[in-house]
Amino acid sequence: MNAEPMNVTGTPIPAKKGEILLSVENVSLRFGGVKAISGVSFDIRKGEVRAIIGPNGAGKTSMLNCINGFYHPQEGQITYKGVRRVRMKPHQAAAAGIARTFQNVALFKGMSTLDNIMTGRTLKMRRGFFWQALRQGPAMAEEIEHRKVVEDIIDFLQIEHIRKLPVGKLPYGLQKRVELGRALAMEPELLLLDEPMAGMNLEEKEDMCRFILDVNNQFGTTIALIEHDMGVVMDLSDRVVVLEYGRKIADGTPDEVKQNQKVIDAYLGVAH
């Protein structure tokens, strides 16, 4: 019998139910006269791995930026956990349970692996700056509690051997793993992964695929990811939405999408 899913603190979480966690409705995003996204609608269901794919320039990263509040669409709406969001900012999205990794690794290169992942606990800390600066009394007890969570994440991602190393000295594949760890430290309900396999060799991709599946299965975390490796997309995803030039051209299961002629044309080119 399968064990009950647990979050990173070891607390049981509800089993997958499949209800809509986030919905994107007729969203359009413009930069001056350029339309990055045009009337796109789709949803992300609780507990699934939802892939967003498309050729370069399709609007995939712009869509993630709208979801986590970095961009604000001019048209349409985004609803998260049943609440329509109005110009939510990134720190508000993070506080609401949306974590993010980036296409280009965004870590503090001079800080250690452990300290980088600890930054993901910032929103969970309750003591004020004064106590944090003193690192005494209640603040010290709180830091010990959060550090235990971080150590559990380090064990989960199998990066104990680099916990004290500056991340700037690490190979790219390990930096990607550290960035995933920092996102997990936020205990997200929705994890946005922007090309988590970019720049990796085959062995590193296999490791990252395994960790993504484990995050989904063991923690019950809902995942939306952008990825260009179609083998990875077909193996990991429950559903796939396909964008081209900012418009949605397909949406469905991996099998449905890979047989869709519009998707084939978008990736392989239309024969003339």
C-alpha positions as CSV (number, residue, x, y, z in Angstrom):
1,M,0.0,0.0,0.0
2,N,1.3,3.5,-0.9
3,A,2.5,5.7,2.0
4,E,0.5,8.9,2.6
5,P,2.2,11.9,0.9
6,M,4.2,14.1,3.3
7,N,5.4,17.7,2.9
8,V,9.1,18.7,3.5
9,T,8.4,19.1,7.3
10,G,7.0,15.5,7.5
11,T,3.4,16.6,7.9
12,P,0.8,14.5,6.0
13,I,-0.8,16.2,3.1
14,P,-4.1,15.5,1.3
15,A,-4.1,12.9,-1.4
16,K,-4.4,14.0,-5.0
17,K,-8.0,15.1,-5.7
18,G,-7.7,16.6,-9.2
19,E,-9.6,19.8,-8.4
20,I,-8.5,23.0,-10.2
21,L,-5.7,24.7,-8.3
22,L,-5.0,27.5,-10.8
23,S,-6.9,28.6,-13.9
24,V,-5.7,30.9,-16.7
25,E,-8.6,32.5,-18.6
26,N,-8.2,34.4,-21.8
27,V,-4.9,35.9,-20.7
28,S,-3.1,38.4,-23.1
29,L,0.2,40.1,-22.5
30,R,1.7,42.9,-24.6
31,F,5.0,44.7,-24.6
32,G,4.4,47.8,-26.5
33,G,3.1,46.6,-29.9
34,V,4.3,43.0,-29.4
35,K,1.9,40.4,-28.1
36,A,3.7,37.8,-26.1
37,I,0.5,36.0,-25.1
38,S,-2.8,36.1,-27.0
39,G,-6.0,34.9,-25.3
40,V,-4.6,31.8,-23.7
41,S,-6.7,29.6,-21.4
42,F,-5.8,26.5,-19.4
43,D,-5.9,25.1,-15.9
44,I,-3.6,23.3,-13.5
45,R,-5.1,20.6,-11.4
46,K,-4.0,19.8,-7.9
47,G,-1.4,17.0,-7.7
48,E,-0.6,16.9,-11.4
49,V,2.5,17.6,-13.5
50,R,1.4,20.1,-16.1
51,A,3.8,20.8,-18.9
52,I,3.9,24.0,-21.0
53,I,5.7,23.5,-24.3
54,G,6.3,25.2,-27.6
55,P,9.0,26.5,-29.9
56,N,11.3,29.3,-28.8
57,G,9.4,32.6,-28.5
58,A,6.1,30.8,-27.9
59,G,5.4,32.8,-24.7
60,K,6.1,30.0,-22.2
61,T,8.3,31.9,-19.8
62,S,6.1,35.0,-20.1
63,M,3.2,32.7,-19.0
64,L,5.1,31.6,-15.9
65,N,5.9,35.2,-15.2
66,C,2.2,36.0,-15.2
67,I,1.4,33.1,-12.9
68,N,4.0,34.2,-10.3
69,G,3.1,37.9,-10.5
70,F,6.3,39.2,-12.3
71,Y,4.2,40.3,-15.2
72,H,0.6,41.5,-15.1
73,P,-1.5,40.6,-18.2
74,Q,-3.5,43.4,-19.8
75,E,-6.5,41.1,-20.5
76,G,-7.9,38.0,-18.9
77,Q,-7.6,36.7,-15.4
78,I,-5.8,34.2,-13.3
79,T,-7.5,32.4,-10.4
80,Y,-5.5,30.6,-7.7
81,K,-7.2,28.4,-5.1
82,G,-10.6,29.8,-6.1
83,V,-9.6,33.5,-5.6
84,R,-9.2,35.8,-8.6
85,R,-5.8,37.5,-8.4
86,V,-5.5,41.2,-9.1
87,R,-2.0,42.4,-9.8
88,M,-0.4,40.0,-7.4
89,K,3.4,40.6,-6.8
90,P,6.0,37.9,-6.7
91,H,6.5,38.0,-2.9
92,Q,2.7,37.7,-2.5
93,A,2.6,34.7,-4.8
94,A,5.4,33.1,-2.8
95,A,3.5,33.7,0.4
96,A,0.4,32.1,-1.2
97,G,2.3,28.9,-2.0
98,I,3.8,29.5,-5.5
99,A,7.6,28.8,-5.8
100,R,9.7,29.2,-8.9
101,T,13.0,28.2,-10.5
102,F,14.4,30.0,-13.5
103,Q,15.7,29.2,-17.0
104,N,19.1,30.7,-16.0
105,V,20.1,29.7,-12.5
106,A,19.4,32.5,-10.0
107,L,21.4,31.6,-6.9
108,F,23.7,33.6,-4.5
109,K,27.0,32.3,-6.0
110,G,29.2,33.3,-3.1
111,M,27.0,31.5,-0.5
112,S,27.0,27.8,0.4
113,T,24.5,25.3,-0.8
114,L,23.0,25.2,2.8
115,D,22.7,29.0,3.0
116,N,21.1,29.3,-0.4
117,I,18.4,26.8,0.5
118,M,17.9,28.5,3.8
119,T,16.9,31.7,1.9
120,G,13.8,29.7,0.8
121,R,12.7,29.6,4.5
122,T,12.6,33.4,4.8
123,L,8.8,33.6,4.4
124,K,8.4,31.0,7.1
125,M,10.4,32.9,9.7
126,R,8.3,34.8,12.3
127,R,11.0,36.5,14.5
128,G,11.8,40.1,13.7
129,F,15.1,41.5,12.2
130,F,16.4,42.4,15.7
131,W,16.2,38.8,17.0
132,Q,17.5,37.4,13.7
133,A,20.5,39.7,13.9
134,L,21.2,38.7,17.5
135,R,20.8,35.0,16.7
136,Q,19.8,34.4,20.4
137,G,16.9,33.2,22.3
138,P,13.7,32.6,20.3
139,A,15.5,33.5,17.0
140,M,18.1,30.8,17.5
141,A,15.4,28.2,18.3
142,E,13.6,29.2,15.2
143,E,16.7,29.0,13.0
144,I,17.4,25.5,14.3
145,E,13.9,24.4,13.4
146,H,14.2,25.8,9.9
147,R,17.7,24.4,9.4
148,K,16.4,20.9,10.2
149,V,13.9,21.3,7.3
150,V,16.8,22.4,5.0
151,E,18.9,19.5,6.1
152,D,16.0,17.1,5.2
153,I,15.8,18.7,1.7
154,I,19.6,18.3,1.3
155,D,19.3,14.6,2.1
156,F,16.3,14.3,-0.2
157,L,18.2,15.8,-3.1
158,Q,21.4,13.8,-2.3
159,I,23.6,16.9,-2.1
160,E,25.1,16.3,1.4
161,H,28.6,16.4,-0.1
162,I,28.2,20.0,-1.3
163,R,26.3,21.4,1.6
164,K,29.1,23.7,2.7
165,L,30.5,24.6,-0.8
166,P,29.9,27.9,-2.5
167,V,27.4,27.3,-5.3
168,G,29.4,29.3,-7.7
169,K,32.0,26.5,-7.7
170,L,29.5,23.8,-8.5
171,P,28.8,22.2,-11.9
172,Y,25.7,23.5,-13.6
173,G,23.6,20.4,-13.0
174,L,24.2,20.6,-9.2
175,Q,23.4,24.3,-9.2
176,K,20.0,23.4,-10.8
177,R,19.5,20.9,-8.0
178,V,20.3,23.5,-5.3
179,E,17.8,25.9,-6.9
180,L,15.2,23.2,-6.8
181,G,16.0,22.7,-3.1
182,R,15.6,26.4,-2.4
183,A,12.1,26.3,-4.0
184,L,11.2,23.2,-2.0
185,A,12.2,25.0,1.2
186,M,9.2,27.3,0.6
187,E,6.9,24.3,0.9
188,P,5.0,25.3,-2.2
189,E,1.6,24.1,-3.2
190,L,2.5,25.0,-6.9
191,L,6.0,24.6,-8.1
192,L,6.9,26.4,-11.4
193,L,10.0,24.9,-13.1
194,D,11.4,26.9,-16.1
195,E,13.5,24.5,-18.2
196,P,14.9,22.5,-15.2
197,M,16.9,20.2,-17.6
198,A,18.5,23.0,-19.6
199,G,22.3,22.6,-20.1
200,M,22.3,19.1,-18.4
201,N,23.9,15.9,-19.7
202,L,21.9,12.7,-19.9
203,E,22.8,11.5,-16.4
204,E,22.0,14.8,-14.9
205,K,18.6,14.8,-16.7
206,E,17.8,11.4,-15.4
207,D,18.5,12.5,-11.8
208,M,16.4,15.7,-12.2
209,C,13.5,13.7,-13.6
210,R,13.6,11.3,-10.7
211,F,13.6,14.2,-8.2
212,I,10.7,16.0,-9.9
213,L,8.7,12.8,-9.8
214,D,9.5,12.2,-6.2
215,V,8.5,15.8,-5.3
216,N,5.2,15.2,-7.0
217,N,4.6,11.8,-5.6
218,Q,6.1,12.0,-2.1
219,F,5.2,15.6,-1.2
220,G,2.1,15.9,-3.4
221,T,3.4,19.1,-4.9
222,T,1.6,20.3,-8.0
223,I,4.1,21.1,-10.7
224,A,4.0,23.2,-13.9
225,L,7.1,23.0,-16.0
226,I,8.6,24.3,-19.2
227,E,10.8,21.9,-21.0
228,H,12.2,21.5,-24.5
229,D,13.2,17.8,-24.2
230,M,10.1,16.0,-25.5
231,G,11.2,12.7,-24.1
232,V,11.2,14.3,-20.6
233,V,7.8,16.0,-21.2
234,M,6.1,12.7,-22.3
235,D,7.6,10.8,-19.4
236,L,6.8,13.3,-16.6
237,S,3.6,15.0,-17.6
238,D,0.0,14.2,-16.8
239,R,-1.2,16.9,-19.3
240,V,0.5,19.2,-21.8
241,V,-0.5,22.7,-23.1
242,V,1.2,23.8,-26.3
243,L,1.9,27.4,-27.2
244,E,3.0,28.9,-30.5
245,Y,3.6,32.6,-31.1
246,G,1.7,33.3,-27.9
247,R,-1.4,31.3,-28.8
248,K,-2.6,28.0,-27.5
249,I,-2.6,25.4,-30.3
250,A,-3.2,22.2,-28.3
251,D,-4.0,20.9,-24.8
252,G,-4.4,17.3,-23.6
253,T,-2.5,14.2,-22.5
254,P,1.0,13.6,-23.8
255,D,-0.4,11.0,-26.2
256,E,-3.0,13.3,-27.5
257,V,-0.6,16.2,-27.9
258,K,2.1,14.3,-29.7
259,Q,-0.4,13.1,-32.3
260,N,-1.9,16.6,-32.9
261,Q,-1.0,17.8,-36.4
262,K,-0.7,21.5,-35.3
263,V,1.9,20.5,-32.7
264,I,3.8,18.4,-35.3
265,D,3.8,21.3,-37.7
266,A,4.9,23.8,-35.0
267,Y,7.9,21.6,-34.1
268,L,8.9,20.2,-37.4
269,G,7.6,22.8,-39.8
270,V,4.7,22.7,-42.3
271,A,5.6,20.9,-45.5
272,H,5.2,23.0,-48.6
